[in-house]
Amino acid sequence: MSKETKIVIKDNYGESCLKDKLNKDGKKDRKPTGFVEIYEMDEEGEKKLLGKENLVLYQGREWLISRAFNVANVSISPIVPSEFICWLGLGDGGCYGYDPLVPIPPENLDTELNHAIPINTTDTSYADYHDSAYHKMPIGTITYEQDPDNNDKYLIAEIVTTVGHDDANGYTLSEVGMYTASSASGGYAGPFHLYAKATFSSILKSSSRVLIFVWFVYF
């Protein structure tokens, strides 16, 4: 009688496991990670307002694994493997109502910003047009960086997006999200799927204020 041998290989995915050798700890908390920094640009140059971790949501992680194998998962919402991260959204619902300086932590099951806001009314390179305004802006410049903790391999992506003089004016920003979609063309109507989200203390946006979001994605 022939014997059947099953070999199981597990890839621990997370900051504590993505090293240059196998991690024997086998920690259960494994997930893609990221970090968001926000700067204000003025006459004197860049001023850092804050820096904090973002949360890659379950929805984003489900898409990521289907993207890796280019096979659709019929068990999840209609996120298709051909989608890619290409849009950024802003919101004003990232803090508790009793204190605009206390962020509401994102949760894994989130699928949208708490309260997305319109970003621009005229720029046709933006997307998700409804209620007389575009609600998504293109992500900015992408730079691949070496990871000093992993033999200087290129495992980090830096995405720099500028929220300019004409963007989101009059809103108190307190949340930001990166979205996947099937197109990065201006005027694209969707669908969009939230990949990762961050909340932060409220920042009042005006036409005299330029904000720079620097989003680091680690693999």
C-alpha positions as CSV (number, residue, x, y, z in Angstrom):
1,M,0.0,0.0,0.0
2,S,1.4,3.4,-1.0
3,K,1.8,6.1,1.6
4,E,0.8,9.7,1.1
5,T,3.0,12.3,2.7
6,K,1.8,15.8,3.3
7,I,4.3,18.6,3.5
8,V,3.1,21.8,5.0
9,I,5.0,25.1,4.6
10,K,3.9,28.2,6.4
11,D,5.1,31.7,5.5
12,N,4.9,33.9,8.6
13,Y,4.1,37.3,7.2
14,G,4.8,40.2,9.5
15,E,7.4,42.6,10.9
16,S,8.8,40.1,13.3
17,C,9.0,37.3,10.7
18,L,10.2,39.0,7.6
19,K,13.9,38.7,8.4
20,D,16.9,37.1,6.7
21,K,16.4,33.8,8.5
22,L,13.5,31.6,9.6
23,N,11.8,32.8,12.8
24,K,11.2,30.0,15.3
25,D,8.8,32.1,17.4
26,G,6.0,31.5,15.0
27,K,4.0,34.5,16.2
28,K,0.4,34.5,15.2
29,D,0.2,38.3,14.6
30,R,1.5,38.4,11.0
31,K,0.4,41.0,8.5
32,P,1.6,43.6,6.1
33,T,2.6,46.8,7.8
34,G,3.0,50.4,6.9
35,F,3.7,53.9,8.3
36,V,2.3,57.3,7.4
37,E,3.9,60.7,7.9
38,I,2.2,64.0,7.3
39,Y,4.2,67.2,6.5
40,E,3.1,70.8,5.9
41,M,4.8,72.7,3.2
42,D,5.3,76.4,3.8
43,E,7.8,79.2,2.9
44,E,10.3,77.7,5.3
45,G,10.2,74.2,3.8
46,E,8.7,71.0,5.2
47,K,7.4,70.7,8.7
48,K,6.5,67.3,10.1
49,L,3.1,67.2,11.7
50,L,2.9,63.6,12.7
51,G,4.0,60.0,12.0
52,K,2.1,56.9,12.9
53,E,1.4,53.3,11.8
54,N,-1.5,52.6,9.4
55,L,-3.6,49.4,9.3
56,V,-3.7,47.1,6.3
57,L,-7.3,46.0,6.5
58,Y,-8.6,42.4,6.1
59,Q,-10.1,43.6,2.7
60,G,-6.7,44.7,1.6
61,R,-5.0,41.6,2.8
62,E,-7.5,39.4,1.0
63,W,-6.9,41.3,-2.2
64,L,-3.1,41.1,-1.7
65,I,-3.0,37.3,-1.6
66,S,-5.3,37.0,-4.7
67,R,-3.0,39.5,-6.4
68,A,0.0,37.3,-5.6
69,F,-1.4,34.3,-7.3
70,N,-3.5,36.2,-9.9
71,V,-6.5,34.0,-9.0
72,A,-9.8,35.6,-8.0
73,N,-11.3,34.6,-4.7
74,V,-15.0,34.1,-5.2
75,S,-15.5,34.1,-1.4
76,I,-14.7,37.8,-0.9
77,S,-16.2,41.0,-2.3
78,P,-15.6,41.6,-6.0
79,I,-12.0,42.6,-5.6
80,V,-10.2,41.2,-8.7
81,P,-6.5,40.3,-8.8
82,S,-5.9,42.8,-11.6
83,E,-6.6,45.8,-9.3
84,F,-3.7,47.7,-7.9
85,I,-3.1,50.5,-5.4
86,C,-3.5,53.8,-7.2
87,W,-5.9,56.2,-5.4
88,L,-5.9,58.1,-2.1
89,G,-9.0,59.2,-0.2
90,L,-9.4,61.7,2.7
91,G,-12.0,61.9,5.4
92,D,-13.0,64.0,8.4
93,G,-14.4,61.2,10.5
94,G,-11.2,59.9,12.1
95,C,-11.6,61.3,15.5
96,Y,-14.1,61.0,18.3
97,G,-16.8,63.7,18.4
98,Y,-15.9,64.7,21.9
99,D,-12.3,65.5,21.0
100,P,-10.9,66.3,17.5
101,L,-7.4,65.4,18.7
102,V,-8.2,61.8,19.7
103,P,-8.2,59.5,16.7
104,I,-10.5,56.5,16.4
105,P,-8.2,53.5,15.8
106,P,-8.9,51.7,12.5
107,E,-10.3,48.2,12.7
108,N,-9.4,45.2,10.6
109,L,-13.1,44.9,9.4
110,D,-13.3,48.4,8.1
111,T,-14.0,48.7,4.4
112,E,-14.3,52.5,4.1
113,L,-13.2,55.7,5.7
114,N,-15.6,56.7,8.5
115,H,-16.6,59.8,6.5
116,A,-15.0,60.4,3.2
117,I,-14.9,64.0,1.9
118,P,-14.8,65.6,-1.5
119,I,-11.2,66.6,-2.5
120,N,-11.4,68.6,-5.7
121,T,-14.2,69.9,-8.0
122,T,-12.3,70.6,-11.3
123,D,-9.1,68.4,-11.6
124,T,-10.0,65.7,-14.2
125,S,-7.0,63.6,-13.2
126,Y,-8.9,62.8,-10.0
127,A,-11.5,60.0,-9.7
128,D,-14.8,59.0,-8.0
129,Y,-16.9,62.0,-9.2
130,H,-20.2,62.5,-7.5
131,D,-22.1,65.3,-5.7
132,S,-20.2,67.7,-8.0
133,A,-16.7,66.8,-6.8
134,Y,-14.0,64.2,-7.1
135,H,-13.5,62.1,-4.0
136,K,-10.2,60.3,-4.8
137,M,-6.9,61.7,-5.9
138,P,-4.0,59.8,-7.6
139,I,-1.3,58.5,-5.3
140,G,1.9,60.3,-5.9
141,T,5.5,59.3,-6.6
142,I,6.5,55.8,-5.7
143,T,10.1,55.1,-4.7
144,Y,11.5,51.6,-3.8
145,E,13.8,51.7,-0.9
146,Q,16.3,49.3,0.7
147,D,15.4,47.6,4.0
148,P,18.4,47.8,6.3
149,D,16.9,45.1,8.6
150,N,16.7,42.6,5.7
151,N,20.2,42.7,4.0
152,D,19.3,46.0,2.3
153,K,16.9,44.2,0.0
154,Y,14.2,46.4,-1.7
155,L,11.3,45.6,0.5
156,I,10.0,49.1,1.2
157,A,7.9,51.4,-1.1
158,E,7.6,55.1,-0.3
159,I,4.5,56.8,-1.7
160,V,4.5,60.7,-1.6
161,T,1.2,62.4,-2.3
162,T,0.7,66.1,-2.2
163,V,-2.7,67.6,-1.1
164,G,-2.4,70.9,-2.8
165,H,-3.8,74.5,-2.5
166,D,-7.0,73.5,-4.3
167,D,-7.7,70.2,-2.5
168,A,-10.1,69.5,0.4
169,N,-10.3,73.1,1.5
170,G,-12.6,73.9,4.5
171,Y,-12.5,70.3,5.8
172,T,-10.9,69.1,9.0
173,L,-8.9,66.1,7.9
174,S,-8.5,63.2,10.4
175,E,-8.3,60.0,8.2
176,V,-6.7,58.9,5.0
177,G,-6.9,55.7,3.0
178,M,-5.2,54.0,0.0
179,Y,-7.4,52.3,-2.5
180,T,-7.1,49.6,-5.1
181,A,-8.9,49.9,-8.4
182,S,-8.7,48.5,-11.9
183,S,-7.7,51.9,-13.4
184,A,-5.6,54.9,-12.5
185,S,-7.1,57.0,-15.3
186,G,-8.7,60.4,-14.4
187,G,-12.4,60.3,-14.0
188,Y,-12.5,56.6,-13.2
189,A,-15.8,55.8,-11.5
190,G,-14.9,52.7,-9.6
191,P,-15.2,50.3,-8.0
192,F,-12.6,51.3,-5.4
193,H,-11.5,49.1,-2.5
194,L,-9.8,50.4,0.7
195,Y,-6.4,48.7,1.2
196,A,-5.1,50.5,4.2
197,K,-6.2,53.3,6.5
198,A,-4.8,55.7,9.1
199,T,-6.5,58.1,11.5
200,F,-4.8,61.1,13.1
201,S,-5.5,64.3,15.1
202,S,-7.6,66.7,13.1
203,I,-5.9,69.1,10.7
204,L,-7.8,72.0,9.2
205,K,-7.2,72.3,5.5
206,S,-7.3,75.6,3.7
207,S,-6.2,77.0,0.4
208,S,-3.0,78.4,2.0
209,R,-2.0,75.0,3.4
210,V,-0.3,72.3,1.4
211,L,0.0,68.9,3.1
212,I,2.3,66.1,2.0
213,F,1.4,62.5,2.9
214,V,4.3,60.1,2.9
215,W,3.2,56.5,3.1
216,F,5.6,53.7,3.6
217,V,4.6,50.1,2.7
218,Y,6.7,47.3,4.1
219,F,6.8,43.7,2.7
